[in-house]
Amino acid sequence: MNFSPQVIWSDVKTFFPMVWAILRGRYRIPWGTIVWALVCAVYFISPVDALPDVLPALGIADDGAFIVWVLVRLHGDLAAFRQHREEKPTIILEAEVTKQNKSGK
């Protein structure tokens, strides 16, 4: 599989709309994907790293490498979400009768 910078950038751009769709209940993904995304977010914002951020370049590189590694793991789910967005949406209309007129119609 080719994980070029363009593919990774496409996955990064897809990640946030996918999360928004999940939070709104419009898309579902496996729990493993959610766990890896949360682990990645916590690792990124956590002050505890494998290599502290105070080390020039190395501290930030380990964060970036971990994010890319997680994106590679999530690539299939992100591709499925892109395909889901490209499909023509099904429109479902719901209605409820709240009051009938005297003739029963």
PyMOL CGO cylinders between C-alpha atoms (Angstrom):
from pymol import cmd
from pymol.cgo import CYLINDER

trace = [
    CYLINDER, 0.00, 0.00, 0.00, 1.27, 3.45, -0.90, 0.3, 1, 1, 1, 1, 1, 1,
    CYLINDER, 1.27, 3.45, -0.90, 1.31, 5.88, 2.00, 0.3, 1, 1, 1, 1, 1, 1,
    CYLINDER, 1.31, 5.88, 2.00, 2.66, 8.92, 0.24, 0.3, 1, 1, 1, 1, 1, 1,
    CYLINDER, 2.66, 8.92, 0.24, 2.43, 12.38, 1.80, 0.3, 1, 1, 1, 1, 1, 1,
    CYLINDER, 2.43, 12.38, 1.80, -0.62, 13.07, -0.41, 0.3, 1, 1, 1, 1, 1, 1,
    CYLINDER, -0.62, 13.07, -0.41, -2.42, 9.99, 0.93, 0.3, 1, 1, 1, 1, 1, 1,
    CYLINDER, -2.42, 9.99, 0.93, -1.58, 10.89, 4.52, 0.3, 1, 1, 1, 1, 1, 1,
    CYLINDER, -1.58, 10.89, 4.52, -2.71, 14.50, 3.97, 0.3, 1, 1, 1, 1, 1, 1,
    CYLINDER, -2.71, 14.50, 3.97, -5.97, 13.24, 2.47, 0.3, 1, 1, 1, 1, 1, 1,
    CYLINDER, -5.97, 13.24, 2.47, -6.48, 11.05, 5.55, 0.3, 1, 1, 1, 1, 1, 1,
    CYLINDER, -6.48, 11.05, 5.55, -5.78, 13.99, 7.88, 0.3, 1, 1, 1, 1, 1, 1,
    CYLINDER, -5.78, 13.99, 7.88, -8.34, 16.12, 6.02, 0.3, 1, 1, 1, 1, 1, 1,
    CYLINDER, -8.34, 16.12, 6.02, -10.89, 13.29, 6.18, 0.3, 1, 1, 1, 1, 1, 1,
    CYLINDER, -10.89, 13.29, 6.18, -10.34, 12.53, 9.87, 0.3, 1, 1, 1, 1, 1, 1,
    CYLINDER, -10.34, 12.53, 9.87, -12.09, 15.58, 11.33, 0.3, 1, 1, 1, 1, 1, 1,
    CYLINDER, -12.09, 15.58, 11.33, -15.23, 15.42, 9.13, 0.3, 1, 1, 1, 1, 1, 1,
    CYLINDER, -15.23, 15.42, 9.13, -15.44, 11.71, 9.99, 0.3, 1, 1, 1, 1, 1, 1,
    CYLINDER, -15.44, 11.71, 9.99, -15.26, 12.48, 13.72, 0.3, 1, 1, 1, 1, 1, 1,
    CYLINDER, -15.26, 12.48, 13.72, -17.97, 15.15, 13.30, 0.3, 1, 1, 1, 1, 1, 1,
    CYLINDER, -17.97, 15.15, 13.30, -20.21, 12.69, 11.43, 0.3, 1, 1, 1, 1, 1, 1,
    CYLINDER, -20.21, 12.69, 11.43, -19.67, 10.09, 14.17, 0.3, 1, 1, 1, 1, 1, 1,
    CYLINDER, -19.67, 10.09, 14.17, -20.51, 12.56, 16.93, 0.3, 1, 1, 1, 1, 1, 1,
    CYLINDER, -20.51, 12.56, 16.93, -23.72, 13.55, 15.10, 0.3, 1, 1, 1, 1, 1, 1,
    CYLINDER, -23.72, 13.55, 15.10, -24.69, 9.90, 14.67, 0.3, 1, 1, 1, 1, 1, 1,
    CYLINDER, -24.69, 9.90, 14.67, -24.48, 9.98, 10.88, 0.3, 1, 1, 1, 1, 1, 1,
    CYLINDER, -24.48, 9.98, 10.88, -21.66, 7.49, 10.52, 0.3, 1, 1, 1, 1, 1, 1,
    CYLINDER, -21.66, 7.49, 10.52, -20.53, 4.45, 12.50, 0.3, 1, 1, 1, 1, 1, 1,
    CYLINDER, -20.53, 4.45, 12.50, -17.07, 2.94, 12.78, 0.3, 1, 1, 1, 1, 1, 1,
    CYLINDER, -17.07, 2.94, 12.78, -15.56, 0.04, 14.72, 0.3, 1, 1, 1, 1, 1, 1,
    CYLINDER, -15.56, 0.04, 14.72, -14.68, 0.62, 18.36, 0.3, 1, 1, 1, 1, 1, 1,
    CYLINDER, -14.68, 0.62, 18.36, -11.03, -0.12, 17.63, 0.3, 1, 1, 1, 1, 1, 1,
    CYLINDER, -11.03, -0.12, 17.63, -10.86, 2.91, 15.37, 0.3, 1, 1, 1, 1, 1, 1,
    CYLINDER, -10.86, 2.91, 15.37, -12.33, 5.12, 18.07, 0.3, 1, 1, 1, 1, 1, 1,
    CYLINDER, -12.33, 5.12, 18.07, -9.87, 3.79, 20.65, 0.3, 1, 1, 1, 1, 1, 1,
    CYLINDER, -9.87, 3.79, 20.65, -6.85, 4.41, 18.40, 0.3, 1, 1, 1, 1, 1, 1,
    CYLINDER, -6.85, 4.41, 18.40, -8.04, 7.92, 17.56, 0.3, 1, 1, 1, 1, 1, 1,
    CYLINDER, -8.04, 7.92, 17.56, -8.47, 8.72, 21.26, 0.3, 1, 1, 1, 1, 1, 1,
    CYLINDER, -8.47, 8.72, 21.26, -5.08, 7.24, 22.15, 0.3, 1, 1, 1, 1, 1, 1,
    CYLINDER, -5.08, 7.24, 22.15, -3.51, 9.37, 19.43, 0.3, 1, 1, 1, 1, 1, 1,
    CYLINDER, -3.51, 9.37, 19.43, -5.23, 12.55, 20.65, 0.3, 1, 1, 1, 1, 1, 1,
    CYLINDER, -5.23, 12.55, 20.65, -4.24, 11.90, 24.27, 0.3, 1, 1, 1, 1, 1, 1,
    CYLINDER, -4.24, 11.90, 24.27, -0.64, 11.14, 23.32, 0.3, 1, 1, 1, 1, 1, 1,
    CYLINDER, -0.64, 11.14, 23.32, -0.44, 14.27, 21.20, 0.3, 1, 1, 1, 1, 1, 1,
    CYLINDER, -0.44, 14.27, 21.20, -1.72, 16.65, 23.90, 0.3, 1, 1, 1, 1, 1, 1,
    CYLINDER, -1.72, 16.65, 23.90, -0.12, 14.83, 26.84, 0.3, 1, 1, 1, 1, 1, 1,
    CYLINDER, -0.12, 14.83, 26.84, 3.03, 16.36, 28.30, 0.3, 1, 1, 1, 1, 1, 1,
    CYLINDER, 3.03, 16.36, 28.30, 4.35, 12.81, 28.84, 0.3, 1, 1, 1, 1, 1, 1,
    CYLINDER, 4.35, 12.81, 28.84, 6.01, 11.57, 25.64, 0.3, 1, 1, 1, 1, 1, 1,
    CYLINDER, 6.01, 11.57, 25.64, 8.44, 8.85, 24.66, 0.3, 1, 1, 1, 1, 1, 1,
    CYLINDER, 8.44, 8.85, 24.66, 10.78, 11.70, 23.73, 0.3, 1, 1, 1, 1, 1, 1,
    CYLINDER, 10.78, 11.70, 23.73, 10.14, 15.00, 25.53, 0.3, 1, 1, 1, 1, 1, 1,
    CYLINDER, 10.14, 15.00, 25.53, 9.19, 17.93, 23.31, 0.3, 1, 1, 1, 1, 1, 1,
    CYLINDER, 9.19, 17.93, 23.31, 12.03, 19.99, 24.76, 0.3, 1, 1, 1, 1, 1, 1,
    CYLINDER, 12.03, 19.99, 24.76, 14.50, 17.95, 22.67, 0.3, 1, 1, 1, 1, 1, 1,
    CYLINDER, 14.50, 17.95, 22.67, 14.96, 19.85, 19.42, 0.3, 1, 1, 1, 1, 1, 1,
    CYLINDER, 14.96, 19.85, 19.42, 13.23, 18.11, 16.50, 0.3, 1, 1, 1, 1, 1, 1,
    CYLINDER, 13.23, 18.11, 16.50, 13.20, 14.66, 18.14, 0.3, 1, 1, 1, 1, 1, 1,
    CYLINDER, 13.20, 14.66, 18.14, 10.49, 15.56, 20.63, 0.3, 1, 1, 1, 1, 1, 1,
    CYLINDER, 10.49, 15.56, 20.63, 8.14, 16.74, 17.93, 0.3, 1, 1, 1, 1, 1, 1,
    CYLINDER, 8.14, 16.74, 17.93, 9.16, 13.99, 15.49, 0.3, 1, 1, 1, 1, 1, 1,
    CYLINDER, 9.16, 13.99, 15.49, 7.93, 11.22, 17.81, 0.3, 1, 1, 1, 1, 1, 1,
    CYLINDER, 7.93, 11.22, 17.81, 4.51, 12.90, 18.03, 0.3, 1, 1, 1, 1, 1, 1,
    CYLINDER, 4.51, 12.90, 18.03, 4.37, 13.19, 14.25, 0.3, 1, 1, 1, 1, 1, 1,
    CYLINDER, 4.37, 13.19, 14.25, 5.51, 9.60, 13.77, 0.3, 1, 1, 1, 1, 1, 1,
    CYLINDER, 5.51, 9.60, 13.77, 2.84, 8.34, 16.17, 0.3, 1, 1, 1, 1, 1, 1,
    CYLINDER, 2.84, 8.34, 16.17, 0.13, 10.35, 14.39, 0.3, 1, 1, 1, 1, 1, 1,
    CYLINDER, 0.13, 10.35, 14.39, 1.22, 8.98, 11.00, 0.3, 1, 1, 1, 1, 1, 1,
    CYLINDER, 1.22, 8.98, 11.00, 1.31, 5.43, 12.42, 0.3, 1, 1, 1, 1, 1, 1,
    CYLINDER, 1.31, 5.43, 12.42, -2.25, 5.81, 13.73, 0.3, 1, 1, 1, 1, 1, 1,
    CYLINDER, -2.25, 5.81, 13.73, -3.41, 7.28, 10.40, 0.3, 1, 1, 1, 1, 1, 1,
    CYLINDER, -3.41, 7.28, 10.40, -1.94, 4.26, 8.62, 0.3, 1, 1, 1, 1, 1, 1,
    CYLINDER, -1.94, 4.26, 8.62, -3.91, 2.00, 10.99, 0.3, 1, 1, 1, 1, 1, 1,
    CYLINDER, -3.91, 2.00, 10.99, -7.08, 4.03, 10.35, 0.3, 1, 1, 1, 1, 1, 1,
    CYLINDER, -7.08, 4.03, 10.35, -6.57, 4.35, 6.59, 0.3, 1, 1, 1, 1, 1, 1,
    CYLINDER, -6.57, 4.35, 6.59, -9.19, 1.72, 5.70, 0.3, 1, 1, 1, 1, 1, 1,
    CYLINDER, -9.19, 1.72, 5.70, -11.84, 3.38, 7.87, 0.3, 1, 1, 1, 1, 1, 1,
    CYLINDER, -11.84, 3.38, 7.87, -11.01, 6.80, 6.45, 0.3, 1, 1, 1, 1, 1, 1,
    CYLINDER, -11.01, 6.80, 6.45, -11.24, 5.47, 2.88, 0.3, 1, 1, 1, 1, 1, 1,
    CYLINDER, -11.24, 5.47, 2.88, -14.62, 3.86, 3.69, 0.3, 1, 1, 1, 1, 1, 1,
    CYLINDER, -14.62, 3.86, 3.69, -15.84, 7.21, 5.08, 0.3, 1, 1, 1, 1, 1, 1,
    CYLINDER, -15.84, 7.21, 5.08, -14.73, 9.02, 1.90, 0.3, 1, 1, 1, 1, 1, 1,
    CYLINDER, -14.73, 9.02, 1.90, -16.66, 6.47, -0.17, 0.3, 1, 1, 1, 1, 1, 1,
    CYLINDER, -16.66, 6.47, -0.17, -19.67, 6.87, 2.13, 0.3, 1, 1, 1, 1, 1, 1,
    CYLINDER, -19.67, 6.87, 2.13, -19.65, 10.65, 1.58, 0.3, 1, 1, 1, 1, 1, 1,
    CYLINDER, -19.65, 10.65, 1.58, -19.51, 10.23, -2.20, 0.3, 1, 1, 1, 1, 1, 1,
    CYLINDER, -19.51, 10.23, -2.20, -22.56, 7.98, -2.30, 0.3, 1, 1, 1, 1, 1, 1,
    CYLINDER, -22.56, 7.98, -2.30, -25.88, 9.64, -2.97, 0.3, 1, 1, 1, 1, 1, 1,
    CYLINDER, -25.88, 9.64, -2.97, -27.56, 10.14, 0.41, 0.3, 1, 1, 1, 1, 1, 1,
    CYLINDER, -27.56, 10.14, 0.41, -30.88, 8.49, 1.10, 0.3, 1, 1, 1, 1, 1, 1,
    CYLINDER, -30.88, 8.49, 1.10, -33.50, 10.99, 2.17, 0.3, 1, 1, 1, 1, 1, 1,
    CYLINDER, -33.50, 10.99, 2.17, -35.89, 9.72, 4.80, 0.3, 1, 1, 1, 1, 1, 1,
    CYLINDER, -35.89, 9.72, 4.80, -38.95, 11.73, 5.60, 0.3, 1, 1, 1, 1, 1, 1,
    CYLINDER, -38.95, 11.73, 5.60, -40.78, 11.15, 8.84, 0.3, 1, 1, 1, 1, 1, 1,
    CYLINDER, -40.78, 11.15, 8.84, -44.20, 12.49, 9.72, 0.3, 1, 1, 1, 1, 1, 1,
    CYLINDER, -44.20, 12.49, 9.72, -46.59, 12.16, 12.58, 0.3, 1, 1, 1, 1, 1, 1,
    CYLINDER, -46.59, 12.16, 12.58, -50.32, 12.83, 12.55, 0.3, 1, 1, 1, 1, 1, 1,
    CYLINDER, -50.32, 12.83, 12.55, -51.08, 15.04, 15.51, 0.3, 1, 1, 1, 1, 1, 1,
    CYLINDER, -51.08, 15.04, 15.51, -54.67, 16.05, 14.88, 0.3, 1, 1, 1, 1, 1, 1,
    CYLINDER, -54.67, 16.05, 14.88, -57.43, 14.78, 12.64, 0.3, 1, 1, 1, 1, 1, 1,
    CYLINDER, -57.43, 14.78, 12.64, -60.25, 16.91, 11.34, 0.3, 1, 1, 1, 1, 1, 1,
    CYLINDER, -60.25, 16.91, 11.34, -63.89, 16.00, 12.13, 0.3, 1, 1, 1, 1, 1, 1,
    CYLINDER, -63.89, 16.00, 12.13, -64.43, 14.04, 8.93, 0.3, 1, 1, 1, 1, 1, 1,
    CYLINDER, -64.43, 14.04, 8.93, -61.64, 11.62, 9.89, 0.3, 1, 1, 1, 1, 1, 1,
    CYLINDER, -61.64, 11.62, 9.89, -59.53, 12.38, 6.86, 0.3, 1, 1, 1, 1, 1, 1,
]
cmd.load_cgo(trace, "trace")
